[in-house]
Amino acid sequence: MRTWDKDPQAVLDWAFDWTKWLAASETISGTPVVTVDSGLTKDSQSNTTTKVTVWLSGGTLGTTYKVACRITTNQGRTDERTIGIRLTDR
């Protein structure tokens, strides 16, 4: 699991880019599901046909939170990716 640093006061966006995983003419369909561990705030999310972006805020210094993104494609495939967000003074 890849882990990224975030300051507790920062409000930042993270992108889940599915371009390399998607087959030719395959796209994200419907609304992707982004889940965030309790204590970190998901402010919003958006997506294109190949990428899901989530805006995160808050969190407790010294804690690492998991953020998962699950998509379904127009060809019926489903997959999920998880990243870690580590709260640190920056």
HELIX and SHEET records of a PDB file:
SHEET    1   A 4 THR A   3  LYS A   6  0                                        
SHEET    2   A 4 THR A  78  LEU A  87  1                                        
SHEET    3   A 4 THR A  64  THR A  73 -1                                        
SHEET    4   A 4 ILE A  28  VAL A  36 -1                                        
SHEET    1   B 3 LEU A  12  ASP A  17  0                                        
SHEET    2   B 3 LYS A  51  GLY A  58 -1                                        
SHEET    3   B 3 LEU A  40  ASN A  47 -1                                        
END                                                                             
